Amino acid sequence: MPRPILRGLSRARSQGKLCLGALHLPCAIGRGGRGPKQREGDAITPLGIWAVREVLYRADRTRRPRTALSVRAIRPHDGWCDAPGDRNYNRPVPLPYPASHERLWRSDWLYDLVVVLGYNDRPRSLGRGSAIFIHLAHPRYAPTAGCIALSRADMLRLLERLRPGDSVVIP
């Protein structure tokens, strides 16, 4: 059931609000704004309704978040394939991995808490974009590569309220 809604984009087209009932959380989105996703790497936050799949977290940096969602700890060898021609495109992969990928165990803290969204995963369309997450925001909500980013405090507030079956609506 769709519940959180991204809306109210500011003049800086890469910022907005993620709304869940009375909860209105400032967020960053892709530097390309929101719109129809055209290809891998276009930095657009894709329009649509995207299922909330699971929560990932860095157990060495933060406690397991309080949420009703499925939760998994990120390990140093976890990655996410972003190579459009690879059979594991837009899927988690173990590292080292021969094709292009994102490292989930990052030196910065952006992926200390991650909500995996069901964008382009069932079915997958090769080259239409991968690794669309809700993750932690840079200071001043700098634009993302297409994800939605929240402050740590707001992410924890959101996680407490999300339920299995929820989706994010990006109109």
N, C-alpha and C positions, 0 to 999 in steps of 0.2 A: 504494500500500500504506500503510495507516494506521501511523504510528509515534509522533509526539509526542502525548501525552495530557495534557489539563488535568485536574488532580484535587487533592484535599487542600485544599479551601477552608478558610480560617481563619474565626475568629469574625466578623471583618470580612468579610461575604459578598462583598466585591469584591476579595478577594485569594486566591491559590491557588498552585499549582506547575504548571509546564509540564514534563512528564517525557519524556525521550527516552532509553530504556535506563537506564543508571546516572546520567545527567545529570538533576538535579532543580533547576529554575530558579524562584525566586520570581517571581510575576507579579501584575499588577493585571488585573481584568476590569471589566465594566460595573457602574456604580453600582446597577443593578437586579439584580445577580447573574447567574447563568446559568439558562437556562430556555428554553421555547419562545418564539421571537421572535414578537411579535404585530403590531408596526407600526413604521414609521420613527420614530426618536427615542425609543424606549422604554428605551434604555440597558441592554438585556439582551444578554449574550453568548450567542449562540444554541447550543443543544444540537445535536449532529449530527457528521457526519464531513465536513470541509471540505478540499478539495484545496488544496495549496500551489501557487499560480499563478505568481508571479514576485516578484522583489525589486526595490524602488525605493530609490534613495539620492541624497543631495545631494552631488554631486561637488565643490562649492565648500567643503564642510565636513568631508567624510570621504572616505577612499579607497574605491575599489571593493571591496566585501566579497569575501572568499574563500569561494566557494560553488560547488556544482555546478548550482545553479538558474539560470534565466534572470534576467539583471540588466539594469536600465535606469536611467539617470540621470534624476532629476526636473529639469524645466526650470521657469523662472519662470511660464510660462503653462499649467502642468498643473493640472487640477482633476478632481473626481470628482462626478458628478451625483447629488444626493440628493432630487430633486423627483419624488415618486411618479407624477405624471401625465406626465412627460416621456418622449419616445421613447428617450432615452439614460440613463434611470434606472439607477443602479448600474453605470455605466460611466465610464471616463476621458473627459474632455472638455477641449478647448482653452479657455483663458480669453482674453478675457472670454466668459462664457456667460450667456445670458438667463435660464435657469431656476436654481433653488436648487442650490448646489454647495459642496463643500469645496475649499479651496485646498490643494494638496499642497506647494507651495513656501511653507512657513510661517515666520513670524518667530521662533517658538520652535524647539526642536530635536527635537520629538516625531516628526516625519516624516523625520528625517535618514536613518533606515533603516526600511524598511517591507516586510513580507511580505504580499502580497495573497492573501487566502484566497478560495476559490471558494464563498462564501456567496451564495445567491440570484442566481446569475449565469447558470446554464444548467439549466433555463430561469429567467427572471426572473419574479417575482410582484410586480407594482407595489404599493408601500407596505409590503412585508414586511421592509424593512431594507436598508441599503446600506453600502458602505465598511467592511466588517468586515476589519480588518487585525491583524497583529502589528506593533506599533510600539514606540518607546522610551517608557519609563515616566517619570512625574513623580517627584520625590524622595518617598520614603516610600510609593511605589506607590499614589498617589491613584487613585481609580476612573476608568474610562474611559467613553466614551459607548456601549460595547458591544464594543470591541476587546479584545485581549490586549496587555499592555504589559510589556516586559522592560527591565532595565538595558542600557546599551550593551555592556558586557563580555559579559553573558549572551546578548544578541542575536547578537554576533559568534561566540560559541561554538556557538549553535544553527545559524547559517547554515553554518558549516563542516561540520556533520553532516547537514544536510538534503540529500535527493536528489530528482531529478525523480520524480514519481509519489507522493511522500509526501503524507499528509493529516494534519490535526490533528483529534483526536477530543475532543469536549467532551461527556462523559457526564452 
